[in-house]
Amino acid sequence: MNDNDQDDPLLDSCLQEVLGECAPPDLTTRIMAAWRSGKPTASGLKDRSSAVPRLNRQGWTIAAFAAIAALVLLGLFLRRNPRESTHSESAPSNLAASNSAVSPSPAGNESTREGSKAPTSDSPSAKQPARASSVPPVESIVAAPVAESPQPREQVPPQKPSGATASALPARKSDREVISFVNAELASRWQEAGVTPAPPASDAEWCRRLFIRVLGRIPDANDELKPFVASSAPNKRQKLVERLLSEEAYVLEYARHWSVIWSNALIGRGGGRAGSLASREGLEQYFRKALVYNKSFAEIVTELLTATGAGKPGSDDYNPAVNFLLDGLDPESTLATSRVSRVFLGQQLQCAQCHSHPSQDWSQEHYWSLNAFLRQMKAEQAGGRAKLVSATSASRTNRAGEIFYETPTGLLKAAAPRFLDGTRPDASAQEGNLDRRQALAEWIVRSEYMPRALVNRLWSHFFGYGFTRAVDDMGPITSQSDATVLNQLAQQFAAHNFDLRLAMQWIALSDAFARSSKGTSLASRDAPELGGGALFSRYYSRPMQAEEVYNSLVQSAKIRKQAGNSQELEQARVAWLAQFSRQLGDDGSGESRTSLKGNPPTIMAHGDLMRRAVSSHDGGLLKSLVQSNMKFDRKVEHLFLAALSRQPTRREQAVAAKILENGKGNEATALEDIWWAVLNSNEVILDH
Amino acid sequence: MRETELDPVRLIQLYQAGVWRYLRVLGCEASLADDLTQETFLAILNRPFEDVSPTATSAYLRKTALHLYISHHRRTGRMRTEADIENLDQGWTAWAGSDGGDAALDHLRDCLNELTDRARRALEMRFRDERSRSEIAAELEITEHGAKNLMQRAKQQLRECVEHKLQ
């Protein structure tokens, strides 16, 4: 036959059966005979029904190595103290889990996990021999057997992490009440830990860190820092927070900065770039608009999860919200599952994609049950532009919304859409009518996972550390006070309609945020950088993110005013940031922090940005200072205020004077040198 | 979970057609499809198995058959691209349902009757009589290019028709 007409194998094979009368034969007798006799097929295919599989040369080689390894291990074991334990307290469950992973029965896996259904004596698993040895037996070394007993629906009881039971919205508290509660809880924590909190930060220090956290840049020395420091208004800090979050002069800047933060969190720094179906510009544009109008984060989550349309600006049916799901969209939506669970639920479920989570109670069933909600979408391409569409027509094999996955033992299982708390979507909805993404969004917004995950993330942004070690893998919280603060903030966040600005306001006006970064000797117990839990008794100094450094540099050197148009500025910003970003590949946790910690100063010291910043000829701060009539030491003050938000010390002024003297009184040169030194100091990139 | 007592004969009778058709979609000749279908059931029957639902069992059998198909082609040194296999697997999964494709084929018969006589005749000559394109063109008094277009359009119509009926 002419192959050009056989271009649709599926339809062609059906036509051959219908028209060509090439129908499936009845092989029952043949199969039964072969099963009983154990003979190979006529084609020479080996009959794998033999109880003792024959090994090929490769198999024998592997078996020999395994036997040698077993002997070596046995020898090592016999030489060691038999009482010595190398396992941590958590090892027994992990060891049991790993043993059960080689058990042929999936029910055997569940019997090792707390709260899971134990296999009954009637179930197949109970009849399987246990495999407890650390060296797999010879039979398991042969080519992987085909999928074993299918158990498509595993009765996994709902796994609820602590404090995650759904409840009605709590009563709203006033801002003052929320902040007071947080302050009181943290204070009691410090007392419990025997920690003396750091002294209060100065106005200048507090103002600087607030600008960095909210706007992503340091304050302008003349227009913002000095007036704030000079003000004697009793509630000036509250007023400043409100201004930065809501005032027209700042709201665009706030939205621009946080659109980058949220885009980084959702699709990673490399997401939406060249080669991606998504548009990073589109996603940031979505967030800018949402943040300007202070859209409820519940609404944002819903829009991101249910969006359809084209992702690139200028496309027909353009919907910038689709860029979240469109980025990295794969046929099984595994990346989307990972991102949704990390960012919106604070759970790193991707570990459970291939096996049970190593440290939390998430199983593959949980992962794939959540994944099932995200399988009703696909990307379509037209004219070089990608579009996210809903695959609303359920396939005939998925009337119940089931999807299939493979366990580590090769077993094929099915998972139906089910939320992490074990509940299912509305049972009354027919599968063909159920919009799974909408159902997922509604559940996420109602759940207690989301507000806790978001508050934890915001807290981590402001303090450098959240209430849990990883903001996207929350797990149990060891400190009761921390759990109380997080739960209270989360509840109030939900009660106040997931108002992001309000949550930031509570955090920024907390007592903890107002502490100095200079610790006392007793506060040294509060050292999360050394691995302990964070007590928030002092402000944790840390390097700024690359975006924050860039914005601060441009701000302090006043480069923006004499630079090109906004597009050129944006291109320059992206190019500069690209020097620091490393795309490590996205396994679903592509939220790489691009800080300057540990980076060589070369980029800062010799880049084009720095050259423009320290030039006294190209315009900007330095040029205006050189041309001004101020005394030299006042000019030096201006430089320090502009870059470091503080006055120079006497010693620093003395050094500056020495520089001027060595330069034979050439102020322009001296100021360039001083400015270069200040901008390349560690302090300038530090948020303290 | 309720254990279903396994009847091998019943298992084979219920699912063999679906497995066989699946292997044919993947590209097996009829004789190879026979062999691999047998291998599939032998693999199943020699391990603990629970026929929980037609959907799950069908999927499990297809997965097993796919593994055997891939293994066979590796041994013979012939392999298709992963994308091809994946697309075919997904396509058949959508068509076959849990009845092995019986309903899809019934729909196909109905859809054939909705074609024009010329289009149906062309496909019959192709798939039943195994005539070449030039012979079909001569029979229908059209060019070869015209015969090709006629059959392609007809197949497209059939596909849309079947998929519409399957929804």
Chai-1 contact restraints between the chains, C-beta under 6 A:
chainA,res_idxA,chainB,res_idxB,connection_type,confidence,min_distance_angstrom,max_distance_angstrom,comment,restraint_id
A,N2,B,R133,contact,1.0,0.0,6.0,A-B,restraint_1
A,D5,B,M151,contact,1.0,0.0,6.0,A-B,restraint_2
A,D8,B,K155,contact,1.0,0.0,6.0,A-B,restraint_3
A,P9,B,V25,contact,1.0,0.0,6.0,A-B,restraint_4
A,P9,B,L88,contact,1.0,0.0,6.0,A-B,restraint_5
A,L10,B,V25,contact,1.0,0.0,6.0,A-B,restraint_6
A,L10,B,G91,contact,1.0,0.0,6.0,A-B,restraint_7
A,L11,B,K155,contact,1.0,0.0,6.0,A-B,restraint_8
A,L11,B,R159,contact,1.0,0.0,6.0,A-B,restraint_9
A,S13,B,R24,contact,1.0,0.0,6.0,A-B,restraint_10
A,S13,B,V25,contact,1.0,0.0,6.0,A-B,restraint_11
A,C14,B,L105,contact,1.0,0.0,6.0,A-B,restraint_12
A,C14,B,L108,contact,1.0,0.0,6.0,A-B,restraint_13
A,L15,B,F127,contact,1.0,0.0,6.0,A-B,restraint_14
A,Q16,B,F127,contact,1.0,0.0,6.0,A-B,restraint_15
A,V18,B,L105,contact,1.0,0.0,6.0,A-B,restraint_16
A,V18,B,L108,contact,1.0,0.0,6.0,A-B,restraint_17
A,V18,B,R109,contact,1.0,0.0,6.0,A-B,restraint_18
A,L19,B,E124,contact,1.0,0.0,6.0,A-B,restraint_19
A,L19,B,F127,contact,1.0,0.0,6.0,A-B,restraint_20
A,L19,B,R128,contact,1.0,0.0,6.0,A-B,restraint_21
A,G20,B,F127,contact,1.0,0.0,6.0,A-B,restraint_22
A,G20,B,R128,contact,1.0,0.0,6.0,A-B,restraint_23
A,P24,B,A17,contact,1.0,0.0,6.0,A-B,restraint_24
A,P24,B,W20,contact,1.0,0.0,6.0,A-B,restraint_25
A,L27,B,Q16,contact,1.0,0.0,6.0,A-B,restraint_26
A,L27,B,T37,contact,1.0,0.0,6.0,A-B,restraint_27
A,L27,B,Q38,contact,1.0,0.0,6.0,A-B,restraint_28
A,T28,B,I12,contact,1.0,0.0,6.0,A-B,restraint_29
A,T28,B,Q13,contact,1.0,0.0,6.0,A-B,restraint_30
A,I31,B,I12,contact,1.0,0.0,6.0,A-B,restraint_31
A,I31,B,Q38,contact,1.0,0.0,6.0,A-B,restraint_32
A,I31,B,F41,contact,1.0,0.0,6.0,A-B,restraint_33
A,A34,B,Q38,contact,1.0,0.0,6.0,A-B,restraint_34
A,W35,B,L42,contact,1.0,0.0,6.0,A-B,restraint_35
A,W35,B,L45,contact,1.0,0.0,6.0,A-B,restraint_36
A,T41,B,D35,contact,1.0,0.0,6.0,A-B,restraint_37
A,T41,B,Q38,contact,1.0,0.0,6.0,A-B,restraint_38
A,S43,B,D35,contact,1.0,0.0,6.0,A-B,restraint_39
A,L45,B,D35,contact,1.0,0.0,6.0,A-B,restraint_40
A,L45,B,E39,contact,1.0,0.0,6.0,A-B,restraint_41
A,R48,B,A43,contact,1.0,0.0,6.0,A-B,restraint_42
A,S49,B,L42,contact,1.0,0.0,6.0,A-B,restraint_43
A,S49,B,N46,contact,1.0,0.0,6.0,A-B,restraint_44
A,P124,B,P48,contact,1.0,0.0,6.0,A-B,restraint_45
A,V146,B,A43,contact,1.0,0.0,6.0,A-B,restraint_46
A,V146,B,T64,contact,1.0,0.0,6.0,A-B,restraint_47
A,V146,B,H67,contact,1.0,0.0,6.0,A-B,restraint_48
A,A147,B,K63,contact,1.0,0.0,6.0,A-B,restraint_49
A,E148,B,R47,contact,1.0,0.0,6.0,A-B,restraint_50
A,S149,B,P48,contact,1.0,0.0,6.0,A-B,restraint_51
A,S149,B,F49,contact,1.0,0.0,6.0,A-B,restraint_52
A,S149,B,E50,contact,1.0,0.0,6.0,A-B,restraint_53
A,P150,B,A56,contact,1.0,0.0,6.0,A-B,restraint_54
A,P150,B,Y60,contact,1.0,0.0,6.0,A-B,restraint_55
A,P152,B,V52,contact,1.0,0.0,6.0,A-B,restraint_56
A,P152,B,A56,contact,1.0,0.0,6.0,A-B,restraint_57
A,S393,B,Q167,contact,1.0,0.0,6.0,A-B,restraint_58
A,S395,B,A94,contact,1.0,0.0,6.0,A-B,restraint_59
A,R396,B,G97,contact,1.0,0.0,6.0,A-B,restraint_60
A,R396,B,L166,contact,1.0,0.0,6.0,A-B,restraint_61
A,T397,B,T55,contact,1.0,0.0,6.0,A-B,restraint_62
A,T397,B,T93,contact,1.0,0.0,6.0,A-B,restraint_63
A,T397,B,G97,contact,1.0,0.0,6.0,A-B,restraint_64
A,F404,B,A59,contact,1.0,0.0,6.0,A-B,restraint_65
A,L412,B,Y60,contact,1.0,0.0,6.0,A-B,restraint_66
A,L412,B,K63,contact,1.0,0.0,6.0,A-B,restraint_67
A,A414,B,A56,contact,1.0,0.0,6.0,A-B,restraint_68
